[in-house]
């Protein structure tokens, strides 16, 4: 498992959190319990299985919703 912290451009509304969270819950390999979208710091934290998905696929899922990814940091969990 890998831990990811994804920095986004500033989130403008609390409903953005729900949209991002719901989209990530549909990604195969993402630990649904670990998803945390932080409104004030515009970050997404989660744990995922790198054998099932990649950080690039997760970034594309978020960007497809219209939230540009600035930077991702991945560490072994």
N, C-alpha and C positions, 0 to 999 in steps of 0.2 A: 504494500500500500504506500501511496505517496500523499504528502500533505501539500496543498496548494494554497497560496495567497495570491489573489488576482486583484490588482489595483485598477479601478475603473475611472472614467471621467466622472466628475461630480454628479451624483444622483440628485434629481430635482424633486422627486415626490416619493412618499412612503409606499405607494402602490407599486413602485418600481421593484421594491424588495420582493414582493409576492410574485411578480412576473418572472424575475430571475430565478427565484427559489423553485417555482413550479417547473420551469424549463429544465433546470439542472436535475430535478428529481426524475425526469424522463430519460436522462443519459445513462446508458448501460455502464456499470462499473463505478458510478459515483455513489458513495455511502450517503444515503438520503438523510440519516440522522446527523451527519457531520456538517451539513450545509448551513452556513451562517453568513447572512448578508448584512454588512455593517453600514447603515445609512450615513452616519456622520463622517466616517472616514472613506466612504465609497470603495469598500473592499468586500471581496467574497472569500470566505475561508471554507475549505472542505477537504475531505480525504477521498481518494479515488484509487482504483486498481489499475495500474499502468498496463496490465496485460489485457484489459478489456477496453480501455479508452486512453486517449492522450490529452495532454494539456491543450494541444492545438484544437482538438475536437471540442473541448469544453469552452475554450475562448470563442470558437466559431458559433457555438450555441448562444453565448451571451451577446456577441456582436450581431447575430441575426435578429435579436430583439431590439437593436438600435442603441446598445450601450457599448461604446468603444472601450477596448481593453488597452490600458497604458502599459502595464508590465505584469508578468507573472513570475512568482517565485515558487519553486518546487523543492521539497526536501523529503527524504525517506522518512516514513512515519515510524 
